[in-house]
Amino acid sequence: MAVCEEVGLDDGRVMTVSLGDYKLPNVRDIPVHETTLVPGATHGPGPFNAKPAAEHAITPVPAAVANAVFNATSVRITELPITAEKVFEGMKRTPSRIQR
């Protein structure tokens, strides 16, 4: 979410025409994780009493990555995904924080 999955738009038209351009993460990009079921109320708000357990866990990650990039480079990226090209362009416009 922070560094891939960009849908390119040009004047409202989708320019990302294939999954090759969309840059989805693959099995090598995703760390091993473990699912833990947390007991709680017997009735959830979803169909068949399902409880939410998905993207709310990844919501803070892009902000954390953007802040890490800012701390390292003084470049504030405000649009996802955060790419090397965006950081490079920002570094050309931003004076360096490095003391010489």
Backbone hydrogen bonds, N-H to C=O, Kabsch-Sander energy under -0.5 kcal/mol:
donor,donor_aa,acceptor,acceptor_aa,energy
5,E,22,Y,-0.8
5,E,23,K,-1.2
6,E,22,Y,-0.6
8,G,6,E,-0.8
10,D,13,R,-2.3
13,R,10,D,-1.6
15,M,8,G,-3.9
16,T,8,G,-0.9
17,V,15,M,-1.3
21,D,18,S,-0.9
22,Y,18,S,-1.2
23,K,19,L,-1.0
24,L,19,L,-0.5
29,D,26,N,-1.5
30,I,26,N,-0.8
38,V,36,T,-0.6
44,G,42,T,-0.5
44,G,49,N,-0.5
46,G,50,A,-2.5
49,N,46,G,-1.5
50,A,47,P,-1.3
57,A,54,A,-1.6
58,I,55,E,-1.4
59,T,55,E,-0.9
61,V,58,I,-1.0
63,A,59,T,-0.5
64,A,60,P,-2.1
65,V,61,V,-2.6
66,A,62,P,-2.7
67,N,63,A,-2.4
68,A,64,A,-2.1
69,V,65,V,-2.5
70,F,66,A,-2.3
71,N,67,N,-2.7
72,A,68,A,-1.9
73,T,69,V,-2.3
74,S,70,F,-2.7
75,V,69,V,-0.6
76,R,74,S,-0.6
77,I,75,V,-0.7
78,T,76,R,-0.5
82,I,2,A,-4.0
83,T,81,P,-0.7
87,V,83,T,-2.1
88,F,84,A,-2.7
89,E,85,E,-2.5
90,G,86,K,-2.2
91,M,87,V,-2.4
92,K,88,F,-1.7
93,R,89,E,-1.0
94,T,90,G,-1.3
